[in-house]
Amino acid sequence: MFPPKPVPTVEIVNHSERYVLFSDGVTSPITTYFDDEGEECDYDDAVVFVAGDDAHGWWTITIPDDEVEVVLH
């Protein structure tokens, strides 16, 4: 019997290109944003988002209140 694989952590979230990079090197698309009432919305009103695909799994990720947008030039 094999030991369970560790659960990956979020390394990078790129909202402008809509993807998440996990600690295991997997990149998954952000598919949907939800507001505090559970309605689909844009990033500006979101409190959580869903990222993933059928090959790697699906994740619901909370957007922290203190998230800082980083713009690379």
PyMOL Python script that loads the backbone (N, CA, C, O; Angstrom):
from pymol import cmd

cmd.read_pdbstr("""\
ATOM      1  N   MET A   1       0.845  -1.179   0.000  1.00  0.00           N
ATOM      2  CA  MET A   1       0.000   0.000   0.000  1.00  0.00           C
ATOM      3  C   MET A   1       0.888   1.240   0.000  1.00  0.00           C
ATOM      4  O   MET A   1       1.880   1.306   0.726  1.00  0.00           O
ATOM      5  N   PHE A   2       0.523   2.217  -0.820  1.00  0.00           N
ATOM      6  CA  PHE A   2       1.293   3.441  -0.943  1.00  0.00           C
ATOM      7  C   PHE A   2       0.795   4.484   0.049  1.00  0.00           C
ATOM      8  O   PHE A   2      -0.398   4.533   0.348  1.00  0.00           O
ATOM      9  N   PRO A   3       1.701   5.321   0.564  1.00  0.00           N
ATOM     10  CA  PRO A   3       1.247   6.405   1.434  1.00  0.00           C
ATOM     11  C   PRO A   3       0.462   7.425   0.617  1.00  0.00           C
ATOM     12  O   PRO A   3       0.698   7.573  -0.582  1.00  0.00           O
ATOM     13  N   PRO A   4      -0.474   8.131   1.259  1.00  0.00           N
ATOM     14  CA  PRO A   4      -1.261   9.121   0.508  1.00  0.00           C
ATOM     15  C   PRO A   4      -0.375  10.252   0.001  1.00  0.00           C
ATOM     16  O   PRO A   4       0.594  10.644   0.651  1.00  0.00           O
ATOM     17  N   LYS A   5      -0.731  10.769  -1.178  1.00  0.00           N
ATOM     18  CA  LYS A   5      -0.003  11.903  -1.735  1.00  0.00           C
ATOM     19  C   LYS A   5      -0.328  13.148  -0.902  1.00  0.00           C
ATOM     20  O   LYS A   5      -1.469  13.330  -0.478  1.00  0.00           O
ATOM     21  N   PRO A   6       0.665  13.998  -0.671  1.00  0.00           N
ATOM     22  CA  PRO A   6       0.375  15.228   0.063  1.00  0.00           C
ATOM     23  C   PRO A   6      -0.545  16.132  -0.756  1.00  0.00           C
ATOM     24  O   PRO A   6      -0.476  16.163  -1.984  1.00  0.00           O
ATOM     25  N   VAL A   7      -1.398  16.859  -0.060  1.00  0.00           N
ATOM     26  CA  VAL A   7      -2.305  17.791  -0.720  1.00  0.00           C
ATOM     27  C   VAL A   7      -1.492  19.005  -1.157  1.00  0.00           C
ATOM     28  O   VAL A   7      -0.796  19.603  -0.336  1.00  0.00           O
ATOM     29  N   PRO A   8      -1.566  19.382  -2.443  1.00  0.00           N
ATOM     30  CA  PRO A   8      -0.791  20.532  -2.894  1.00  0.00           C
ATOM     31  C   PRO A   8      -1.326  21.829  -2.303  1.00  0.00           C
ATOM     32  O   PRO A   8      -2.501  21.930  -1.951  1.00  0.00           O
ATOM     33  N   THR A   9      -0.452  22.809  -2.202  1.00  0.00           N
ATOM     34  CA  THR A   9      -0.853  24.134  -1.753  1.00  0.00           C
ATOM     35  C   THR A   9      -0.804  25.093  -2.940  1.00  0.00           C
ATOM     36  O   THR A   9      -0.159  24.816  -3.951  1.00  0.00           O
ATOM     37  N   VAL A  10      -1.486  26.208  -2.804  1.00  0.00           N
ATOM     38  CA  VAL A  10      -1.495  27.222  -3.853  1.00  0.00           C
ATOM     39  C   VAL A  10      -0.195  28.001  -3.781  1.00  0.00           C
ATOM     40  O   VAL A  10       0.156  28.534  -2.728  1.00  0.00           O
ATOM     41  N   GLU A  11       0.520  28.070  -4.895  1.00  0.00           N
ATOM     42  CA  GLU A  11       1.759  28.841  -4.974  1.00  0.00           C
ATOM     43  C   GLU A  11       1.504  30.212  -5.600  1.00  0.00           C
ATOM     44  O   GLU A  11       1.950  31.233  -5.075  1.00  0.00           O
ATOM     45  N   ILE A  12       0.786  30.230  -6.719  1.00  0.00           N
ATOM     46  CA  ILE A  12       0.513  31.474  -7.449  1.00  0.00           C
ATOM     47  C   ILE A  12      -0.929  31.451  -7.940  1.00  0.00           C
ATOM     48  O   ILE A  12      -1.418  30.430  -8.423  1.00  0.00           O
ATOM     49  N   VAL A  13      -1.607  32.602  -7.806  1.00  0.00           N
ATOM     50  CA  VAL A  13      -2.924  32.795  -8.403  1.00  0.00           C
ATOM     51  C   VAL A  13      -2.797  33.968  -9.367  1.00  0.00           C
ATOM     52  O   VAL A  13      -2.393  35.063  -8.975  1.00  0.00           O
ATOM     53  N   ASN A  14      -3.140  33.734 -10.618  1.00  0.00           N
ATOM     54  CA  ASN A  14      -3.104  34.790 -11.619  1.00  0.00           C
ATOM     55  C   ASN A  14      -4.535  35.017 -12.094  1.00  0.00           C
ATOM     56  O   ASN A  14      -5.055  34.269 -12.921  1.00  0.00           O
ATOM     57  N   HIS A  15      -5.168  36.073 -11.551  1.00  0.00           N
ATOM     58  CA  HIS A  15      -6.563  36.337 -11.903  1.00  0.00           C
ATOM     59  C   HIS A  15      -6.704  36.911 -13.307  1.00  0.00           C
ATOM     60  O   HIS A  15      -7.712  36.661 -13.968  1.00  0.00           O
ATOM     61  N   SER A  16      -5.722  37.672 -13.777  1.00  0.00           N
ATOM     62  CA  SER A  16      -5.853  38.266 -15.114  1.00  0.00           C
ATOM     63  C   SER A  16      -5.786  37.197 -16.207  1.00  0.00           C
ATOM     64  O   SER A  16      -6.452  37.321 -17.235  1.00  0.00           O
ATOM     65  N   GLU A  17      -4.985  36.148 -15.990  1.00  0.00           N
ATOM     66  CA  GLU A  17      -4.905  35.058 -16.961  1.00  0.00           C
ATOM     67  C   GLU A  17      -5.695  33.836 -16.516  1.00  0.00           C
ATOM     68  O   GLU A  17      -5.736  32.824 -17.215  1.00  0.00           O
ATOM     69  N   ARG A  18      -6.322  33.936 -15.348  1.00  0.00           N
ATOM     70  CA  ARG A  18      -7.246  32.930 -14.799  1.00  0.00           C
ATOM     71  C   ARG A  18      -6.629  31.541 -14.656  1.00  0.00           C
ATOM     72  O   ARG A  18      -7.104  30.571 -15.247  1.00  0.00           O
ATOM     73  N   TYR A  19      -5.557  31.463 -13.860  1.00  0.00           N
ATOM     74  CA  TYR A  19      -4.993  30.149 -13.549  1.00  0.00           C
ATOM     75  C   TYR A  19      -4.401  30.141 -12.142  1.00  0.00           C
ATOM     76  O   TYR A  19      -4.127  31.187 -11.554  1.00  0.00           O
ATOM     77  N   VAL A  20      -4.213  28.934 -11.624  1.00  0.00           N
ATOM     78  CA  VAL A  20      -3.591  28.700 -10.325  1.00  0.00           C
ATOM     79  C   VAL A  20      -2.425  27.743 -10.540  1.00  0.00           C
ATOM     80  O   VAL A  20      -2.559  26.742 -11.245  1.00  0.00           O
ATOM     81  N   LEU A  21      -1.289  28.050  -9.936  1.00  0.00           N
ATOM     82  CA  LEU A  21      -0.138  27.146  -9.936  1.00  0.00           C
ATOM     83  C   LEU A  21      -0.038  26.548  -8.545  1.00  0.00           C
ATOM     84  O   LEU A  21       0.054  27.276  -7.557  1.00  0.00           O
ATOM     85  N   PHE A  22      -0.054  25.219  -8.465  1.00  0.00           N
ATOM     86  CA  PHE A  22       0.022  24.518  -7.192  1.00  0.00           C
ATOM     87  C   PHE A  22       1.456  24.089  -6.895  1.00  0.00           C
ATOM     88  O   PHE A  22       2.304  24.077  -7.787  1.00  0.00           O
ATOM     89  N   SER A  23       1.720  23.740  -5.647  1.00  0.00           N
ATOM     90  CA  SER A  23       3.063  23.367  -5.200  1.00  0.00           C
ATOM     91  C   SER A  23       3.591  22.108  -5.880  1.00  0.00           C
ATOM     92  O   SER A  23       4.800  21.880  -5.895  1.00  0.00           O
ATOM     93  N   ASP A  24       2.709  21.291  -6.441  1.00  0.00           N
ATOM     94  CA  ASP A  24       3.156  20.082  -7.137  1.00  0.00           C
ATOM     95  C   ASP A  24       3.462  20.341  -8.620  1.00  0.00           C
ATOM     96  O   ASP A  24       3.727  19.407  -9.377  1.00  0.00           O
ATOM     97  N   GLY A  25       3.421  21.627  -9.028  1.00  0.00           N
ATOM     98  CA  GLY A  25       3.736  21.997 -10.399  1.00  0.00           C
ATOM     99  C   GLY A  25       2.567  21.987 -11.350  1.00  0.00           C
ATOM    100  O   GLY A  25       2.719  22.374 -12.508  1.00  0.00           O
ATOM    101  N   VAL A  26       1.398  21.556 -10.898  1.00  0.00           N
ATOM    102  CA  VAL A  26       0.211  21.517 -11.749  1.00  0.00           C
ATOM    103  C   VAL A  26      -0.364  22.924 -11.876  1.00  0.00           C
ATOM    104  O   VAL A  26      -0.485  23.646 -10.886  1.00  0.00           O
ATOM    105  N   THR A  27      -0.714  23.303 -13.096  1.00  0.00           N
ATOM    106  CA  THR A  27      -1.398  24.560 -13.365  1.00  0.00           C
ATOM    107  C   THR A  27      -2.832  24.238 -13.746  1.00  0.00           C
ATOM    108  O   THR A  27      -3.077  23.422 -14.635  1.00  0.00           O
ATOM    109  N   SER A  28      -3.786  24.887 -13.066  1.00  0.00           N
ATOM    110  CA  SER A  28      -5.200  24.629 -13.334  1.00  0.00           C
ATOM    111  C   SER A  28      -5.913  25.931 -13.659  1.00  0.00           C
ATOM    112  O   SER A  28      -5.610  26.968 -13.069  1.00  0.00           O
ATOM    113  N   PRO A  29      -6.861  25.887 -14.594  1.00  0.00           N
ATOM    114  CA  PRO A  29      -7.598  27.096 -14.930  1.00  0.00           C
ATOM    115  C   PRO A  29      -8.593  27.484 -13.838  1.00  0.00           C
ATOM    116  O   PRO A  29      -9.167  26.627 -13.167  1.00  0.00           O
ATOM    117  N   ILE A  30      -8.783  28.790 -13.675  1.00  0.00           N
ATOM    118  CA  ILE A  30      -9.869  29.292 -12.833  1.00  0.00           C
ATOM    119  C   ILE A  30     -11.112  29.279 -13.708  1.00  0.00           C
ATOM    120  O   ILE A  30     -11.136  29.902 -14.769  1.00  0.00           O
ATOM    121  N   THR A  31     -12.151  28.564 -13.262  1.00  0.00           N
ATOM    122  CA  THR A  31     -13.335  28.404 -14.092  1.00  0.00           C
ATOM    123  C   THR A  31     -14.462  29.352 -13.725  1.00  0.00           C
ATOM    124  O   THR A  31     -15.167  29.847 -14.604  1.00  0.00           O
ATOM    125  N   THR A  32     -14.645  29.614 -12.410  1.00  0.00           N
ATOM    126  CA  THR A  32     -15.796  30.394 -11.973  1.00  0.00           C
ATOM    127  C   THR A  32     -15.468  31.159 -10.702  1.00  0.00           C
ATOM    128  O   THR A  32     -14.769  30.655  -9.823  1.00  0.00           O
ATOM    129  N   TYR A  33     -15.982  32.387 -10.611  1.00  0.00           N
ATOM    130  CA  TYR A  33     -15.902  33.201  -9.395  1.00  0.00           C
ATOM    131  C   TYR A  33     -17.291  33.279  -8.774  1.00  0.00           C
ATOM    132  O   TYR A  33     -18.299  33.312  -9.480  1.00  0.00           O
ATOM    133  N   PHE A  34     -17.334  33.309  -7.410  1.00  0.00           N
ATOM    134  CA  PHE A  34     -18.605  33.413  -6.703  1.00  0.00           C
ATOM    135  C   PHE A  34     -18.531  34.522  -5.668  1.00  0.00           C
ATOM    136  O   PHE A  34     -17.497  34.721  -5.030  1.00  0.00           O
ATOM    137  N   ASP A  35     -19.655  35.259  -5.503  1.00  0.00           N
ATOM    138  CA  ASP A  35     -19.711  36.320  -4.498  1.00  0.00           C
ATOM    139  C   ASP A  35     -20.167  35.748  -3.159  1.00  0.00           C
ATOM    140  O   ASP A  35     -20.335  34.536  -3.022  1.00  0.00           O
ATOM    141  N   ASP A  36     -20.368  36.625  -2.170  1.00  0.00           N
ATOM    142  CA  ASP A  36     -20.706  36.167  -0.816  1.00  0.00           C
ATOM    143  C   ASP A  36     -22.122  35.625  -0.692  1.00  0.00           C
ATOM    144  O   ASP A  36     -22.500  35.138   0.374  1.00  0.00           O
ATOM    145  N   GLU A  37     -22.920  35.699  -1.765  1.00  0.00           N
ATOM    146  CA  GLU A  37     -24.255  35.112  -1.774  1.00  0.00           C
ATOM    147  C   GLU A  37     -24.312  33.827  -2.604  1.00  0.00           C
ATOM    148  O   GLU A  37     -25.381  33.247  -2.796  1.00  0.00           O
ATOM    149  N   GLY A  38     -23.137  33.389  -3.096  1.00  0.00           N
ATOM    150  CA  GLY A  38     -23.069  32.162  -3.879  1.00  0.00           C
ATOM    151  C   GLY A  38     -23.423  32.325  -5.342  1.00  0.00           C
ATOM    152  O   GLY A  38     -23.605  31.336  -6.052  1.00  0.00           O
ATOM    153  N   GLU A  39     -23.521  33.554  -5.796  1.00  0.00           N
ATOM    154  CA  GLU A  39     -23.844  33.832  -7.193  1.00  0.00           C
ATOM    155  C   GLU A  39     -22.560  33.970  -8.013  1.00  0.00           C
ATOM    156  O   GLU A  39     -21.550  34.470  -7.518  1.00  0.00           O
ATOM    157  N   GLU A  40     -22.608  33.527  -9.260  1.00  0.00           N
ATOM    158  CA  GLU A  40     -21.465  33.727 -10.155  1.00  0.00           C
ATOM    159  C   GLU A  40     -21.242  35.218 -10.355  1.00  0.00           C
ATOM    160  O   GLU A  40     -22.196  35.993 -10.422  1.00  0.00           O
ATOM    161  N   CYS A  41     -19.974  35.613 -10.451  1.00  0.00           N
ATOM    162  CA  CYS A  41     -19.647  37.028 -10.580  1.00  0.00           C
ATOM    163  C   CYS A  41     -18.283  37.187 -11.227  1.00  0.00           C
ATOM    164  O   CYS A  41     -17.639  36.206 -11.598  1.00  0.00           O
ATOM    165  N   ASP A  42     -17.851  38.427 -11.356  1.00  0.00           N
ATOM    166  CA  ASP A  42     -16.499  38.742 -11.808  1.00  0.00           C
ATOM    167  C   ASP A  42     -15.559  38.743 -10.610  1.00  0.00           C
ATOM    168  O   ASP A  42     -16.004  38.729  -9.462  1.00  0.00           O
ATOM    169  N   TYR A  43     -14.265  38.758 -10.882  1.00  0.00           N
ATOM    170  CA  TYR A  43     -13.257  38.753  -9.817  1.00  0.00           C
ATOM    171  C   TYR A  43     -13.460  39.881  -8.811  1.00  0.00           C
ATOM    172  O   TYR A  43     -13.274  39.677  -7.611  1.00  0.00           O
ATOM    173  N   ASP A  44     -13.836  41.063  -9.281  1.00  0.00           N
ATOM    174  CA  ASP A  44     -13.965  42.232  -8.399  1.00  0.00           C
ATOM    175  C   ASP A  44     -14.932  42.012  -7.241  1.00  0.00           C
ATOM    176  O   ASP A  44     -14.746  42.595  -6.173  1.00  0.00           O
ATOM    177  N   ASP A  45     -15.962  41.182  -7.426  1.00  0.00           N
ATOM    178  CA  ASP A  45     -16.968  40.937  -6.389  1.00  0.00           C
ATOM    179  C   ASP A  45     -16.821  39.581  -5.715  1.00  0.00           C
ATOM    180  O   ASP A  45     -17.616  39.231  -4.842  1.00  0.00           O
ATOM    181  N   ALA A  46     -15.811  38.815  -6.115  1.00  0.00           N
ATOM    182  CA  ALA A  46     -15.698  37.424  -5.660  1.00  0.00           C
ATOM    183  C   ALA A  46     -15.109  37.296  -4.266  1.00  0.00           C
ATOM    184  O   ALA A  46     -14.288  38.106  -3.836  1.00  0.00           O
ATOM    185  N   VAL A  47     -15.556  36.244  -3.564  1.00  0.00           N
ATOM    186  CA  VAL A  47     -14.966  35.853  -2.284  1.00  0.00           C
ATOM    187  C   VAL A  47     -14.319  34.472  -2.384  1.00  0.00           C
ATOM    188  O   VAL A  47     -13.447  34.131  -1.585  1.00  0.00           O
ATOM    189  N   VAL A  48     -14.750  33.679  -3.368  1.00  0.00           N
ATOM    190  CA  VAL A  48     -14.156  32.371  -3.642  1.00  0.00           C
ATOM    191  C   VAL A  48     -14.136  32.154  -5.148  1.00  0.00           C
ATOM    192  O   VAL A  48     -14.842  32.823  -5.902  1.00  0.00           O
ATOM    193  N   PHE A  49     -13.303  31.196  -5.567  1.00  0.00           N
ATOM    194  CA  PHE A  49     -13.324  30.792  -6.971  1.00  0.00           C
ATOM    195  C   PHE A  49     -13.077  29.301  -7.059  1.00  0.00           C
ATOM    196  O   PHE A  49     -12.574  28.680  -6.122  1.00  0.00           O
ATOM    197  N   VAL A  50     -13.438  28.738  -8.200  1.00  0.00           N
ATOM    198  CA  VAL A  50     -13.229  27.322  -8.479  1.00  0.00           C
ATOM    199  C   VAL A  50     -12.151  27.220  -9.538  1.00  0.00           C
ATOM    200  O   VAL A  50     -12.192  27.918 -10.551  1.00  0.00           O
ATOM    201  N   ALA A  51     -11.181  26.342  -9.299  1.00  0.00           N
ATOM    202  CA  ALA A  51     -10.112  26.090 -10.259  1.00  0.00           C
ATOM    203  C   ALA A  51      -9.938  24.590 -10.394  1.00  0.00           C
ATOM    204  O   ALA A  51     -10.128  23.846  -9.432  1.00  0.00           O
ATOM    205  N   GLY A  52      -9.578  24.148 -11.587  1.00  0.00           N
ATOM    206  CA  GLY A  52      -9.290  22.735 -11.760  1.00  0.00           C
ATOM    207  C   GLY A  52      -9.708  22.202 -13.104  1.00  0.00           C
ATOM    208  O   GLY A  52     -10.126  22.934 -14.001  1.00  0.00           O
ATOM    209  N   ASP A  53      -9.578  20.895 -13.207  1.00  0.00           N
ATOM    210  CA  ASP A  53     -10.001  20.157 -14.391  1.00  0.00           C
ATOM    211  C   ASP A  53     -10.193  18.697 -13.987  1.00  0.00           C
ATOM    212  O   ASP A  53      -9.816  18.287 -12.889  1.00  0.00           O
ATOM    213  N   ASP A  54     -10.778  17.932 -14.880  1.00  0.00           N
ATOM    214  CA  ASP A  54     -11.075  16.530 -14.556  1.00  0.00           C
ATOM    215  C   ASP A  54      -9.814  15.696 -14.343  1.00  0.00           C
ATOM    216  O   ASP A  54      -9.841  14.726 -13.585  1.00  0.00           O
ATOM    217  N   ALA A  55      -8.723  16.053 -14.992  1.00  0.00           N
ATOM    218  CA  ALA A  55      -7.490  15.272 -14.873  1.00  0.00           C
ATOM    219  C   ALA A  55      -6.796  15.456 -13.524  1.00  0.00           C
ATOM    220  O   ALA A  55      -6.166  14.523 -13.027  1.00  0.00           O
ATOM    221  N   HIS A  56      -6.902  16.652 -12.920  1.00  0.00           N
ATOM    222  CA  HIS A  56      -6.156  16.951 -11.701  1.00  0.00           C
ATOM    223  C   HIS A  56      -7.025  17.215 -10.482  1.00  0.00           C
ATOM    224  O   HIS A  56      -6.511  17.304  -9.366  1.00  0.00           O
ATOM    225  N   GLY A  57      -8.303  17.339 -10.671  1.00  0.00           N
ATOM    226  CA  GLY A  57      -9.206  17.590  -9.557  1.00  0.00           C
ATOM    227  C   GLY A  57      -9.714  19.025  -9.556  1.00  0.00           C
ATOM    228  O   GLY A  57      -9.250  19.877 -10.314  1.00  0.00           O
ATOM    229  N   TRP A  58     -10.679  19.260  -8.679  1.00  0.00           N
ATOM    230  CA  TRP A  58     -11.352  20.552  -8.585  1.00  0.00           C
ATOM    231  C   TRP A  58     -11.123  21.120  -7.197  1.00  0.00           C
ATOM    232  O   TRP A  58     -11.136  20.390  -6.206  1.00  0.00           O
ATOM    233  N   TRP A  59     -10.913  22.424  -7.132  1.00  0.00           N
ATOM    234  CA  TRP A  59     -10.605  23.101  -5.883  1.00  0.00           C
ATOM    235  C   TRP A  59     -11.475  24.348  -5.742  1.00  0.00           C
ATOM    236  O   TRP A  59     -11.649  25.102  -6.700  1.00  0.00           O
ATOM    237  N   THR A  60     -12.014  24.557  -4.557  1.00  0.00           N
ATOM    238  CA  THR A  60     -12.687  25.809  -4.218  1.00  0.00           C
ATOM    239  C   THR A  60     -11.727  26.570  -3.328  1.00  0.00           C
ATOM    240  O   THR A  60     -11.334  26.081  -2.269  1.00  0.00           O
ATOM    241  N   ILE A  61     -11.348  27.766  -3.754  1.00  0.00           N
ATOM    242  CA  ILE A  61     -10.304  28.527  -3.077  1.00  0.00           C
ATOM    243  C   ILE A  61     -10.865  29.865  -2.628  1.00  0.00           C
ATOM    244  O   ILE A  61     -11.441  30.609  -3.422  1.00  0.00           O
ATOM    245  N   THR A  62     -10.690  30.163  -1.348  1.00  0.00           N
ATOM    246  CA  THR A  62     -11.139  31.435  -0.793  1.00  0.00           C
ATOM    247  C   THR A  62     -10.154  32.536  -1.149  1.00  0.00           C
ATOM    248  O   THR A  62      -8.940  32.352  -1.066  1.00  0.00           O
ATOM    249  N   ILE A  63     -10.692  33.685  -1.548  1.00  0.00           N
ATOM    250  CA  ILE A  63      -9.856  34.846  -1.828  1.00  0.00           C
ATOM    251  C   ILE A  63      -9.665  35.591  -0.514  1.00  0.00           C
ATOM    252  O   ILE A  63     -10.642  36.072   0.060  1.00  0.00           O
ATOM    253  N   PRO A  64      -8.438  35.698  -0.025  1.00  0.00           N
ATOM    254  CA  PRO A  64      -8.221  36.375   1.264  1.00  0.00           C
ATOM    255  C   PRO A  64      -8.576  37.854   1.192  1.00  0.00           C
ATOM    256  O   PRO A  64      -8.409  38.496   0.155  1.00  0.00           O
ATOM    257  N   ASP A  65      -9.073  38.392   2.321  1.00  0.00           N
ATOM    258  CA  ASP A  65      -9.432  39.810   2.390  1.00  0.00           C
ATOM    259  C   ASP A  65      -8.240  40.710   2.113  1.00  0.00           C
ATOM    260  O   ASP A  65      -8.401  41.812   1.589  1.00  0.00           O
ATOM    261  N   ASP A  66      -7.049  40.250   2.460  1.00  0.00           N
ATOM    262  CA  ASP A  66      -5.851  41.078   2.309  1.00  0.00           C
ATOM    263  C   ASP A  66      -5.064  40.751   1.030  1.00  0.00           C
ATOM    264  O   ASP A  66      -3.886  41.089   0.923  1.00  0.00           O
ATOM    265  N   GLU A  67      -5.721  40.090   0.059  1.00  0.00           N
ATOM    266  CA  GLU A  67      -5.020  39.758  -1.176  1.00  0.00           C
ATOM    267  C   GLU A  67      -4.573  41.040  -1.871  1.00  0.00           C
ATOM    268  O   GLU A  67      -5.333  42.001  -1.987  1.00  0.00           O
ATOM    269  N   VAL A  68      -3.338  41.032  -2.324  1.00  0.00           N
ATOM    270  CA  VAL A  68      -2.759  42.174  -3.009  1.00  0.00           C
ATOM    271  C   VAL A  68      -2.513  41.787  -4.454  1.00  0.00           C
ATOM    272  O   VAL A  68      -1.885  40.766  -4.736  1.00  0.00           O
ATOM    273  N   GLU A  69      -3.015  42.611  -5.373  1.00  0.00           N
ATOM    274  CA  GLU A  69      -2.806  42.349  -6.786  1.00  0.00           C
ATOM    275  C   GLU A  69      -1.398  42.805  -7.161  1.00  0.00           C
ATOM    276  O   GLU A  69      -0.999  43.930  -6.863  1.00  0.00           O
ATOM    277  N   VAL A  70      -0.661  41.928  -7.810  1.00  0.00           N
ATOM    278  CA  VAL A  70       0.693  42.239  -8.251  1.00  0.00           C
ATOM    279  C   VAL A  70       0.673  42.375  -9.761  1.00  0.00           C
ATOM    280  O   VAL A  70       0.221  41.470 -10.463  1.00  0.00           O
ATOM    281  N   VAL A  71       1.155  43.488 -10.262  1.00  0.00           N
ATOM    282  CA  VAL A  71       1.217  43.716 -11.695  1.00  0.00           C
ATOM    283  C   VAL A  71       2.675  43.682 -12.106  1.00  0.00           C
ATOM    284  O   VAL A  71       3.485  44.470 -11.617  1.00  0.00           O
ATOM    285  N   LEU A  72       3.011  42.762 -13.010  1.00  0.00           N
ATOM    286  CA  LEU A  72       4.375  42.656 -13.505  1.00  0.00           C
ATOM    287  C   LEU A  72       4.509  43.442 -14.796  1.00  0.00           C
ATOM    288  O   LEU A  72       3.644  43.367 -15.668  1.00  0.00           O
ATOM    289  N   HIS A  73       5.571  44.179 -14.914  1.00  0.00           N
ATOM    290  CA  HIS A  73       5.794  44.979 -16.117  1.00  0.00           C
ATOM    291  C   HIS A  73       6.901  44.383 -16.939  1.00  0.00           C
ATOM    292  O   HIS A  73       7.240  44.914 -17.996  1.00  0.00           O
TER     293      HIS A  73
END
""", "prot")
cmd.dss("prot")
cmd.show_as("cartoon", "prot")
cmd.util.cbc("prot")
cmd.orient("prot")
